[in-house]
Amino acid sequence: MGVSDGRPEATPLRLPFIRVHLRIAFGAVGAKLYFLMVRAMTAMGERVLKRAGCLKIGLIGLIVFGGCKVPPKGTAVAQVGDSYLTREALERRIPASFAGTLSVAEKRGLVENWVEEELLYREALRQKLDRDPELSERIDRAVRQLLAGELIARLPVRDADVLQDEILAYYEARQTDFERDQPELRARHIVVKDEQAMNQAWERLRKGAFFGQLAGEVSIDLSATKGGDLGYFTEDMVHPSFWSACQNVKLGHRVRVSTELGYHIIEVLDRREAGSIRDLSDVRGEIQQRILTERRREQRAKLLTELKARMEWSMDLEKIE
């Protein structure tokens, strides 16, 4: 494909077409996965999660839903036997982190998940799996872990606000923590449905159209609202053809490529090599979360010290061989 000159304009980042490769394990770890994803959102920004509608459905599906056993007072959206799921319960039990971000299709997917889970649950009861001693022990262990985790989550965090000076000091003291383990690119793109539309957009750029403005007019990707800016991304976050097309393009130059998502005009804005240090602006949220996590760990240790002093307990580790 052809390449032409052009200088980039600064625009906010987003990568709505990233492919997310995650397998979510159903079971007692469901709630933990949700909190891990919330933490990841802070570190990575919105660009992965906003695209991963299926990921949102999977995560929320792990922690939602129980149904009511009596005819509901609200608007029932699903029923299995004497269990109901109401529209109000559906909205109420969506985690705050996802509030307002789920589409109608995603909410309908949650309802379908609830029906399927309820059907499987009833079949498990019919087969008397709830009387299996080993399974009962696993359930009990999961409940204990969930309650203990919720107790820690509800502890008041000392100094919940992290000062900017603290973030800077943390960043400067732990530079190696923020080394890139693989190359990153920053690019912006215009995505259209067919080759003819791509060539028309290319010609407009060649005649002097502003990339960001044109992206807002014709691009079919969500990044159009940000002038096509995708932010920084790694090879595993985009289509292989997209990554390959960017490799031999000079900064500020453009290339055309097609993927299953459509026809792209890509402008490469920046490159960061593996081993380079990520900018403070890119990791500020991650550092803030790390500091808060350390404070919560301190609170946990303090609580355990108090509990050990108050309750009867013992360990005889010499019996463990």
Summary of the structure (lengths in Angstrom):
residues: 321
radius of gyration: 25.0
end to end distance: 65.8
largest distance: 80.1
contacts: 856
relative contact order: 0.15
helix: 53%
strand: 13%
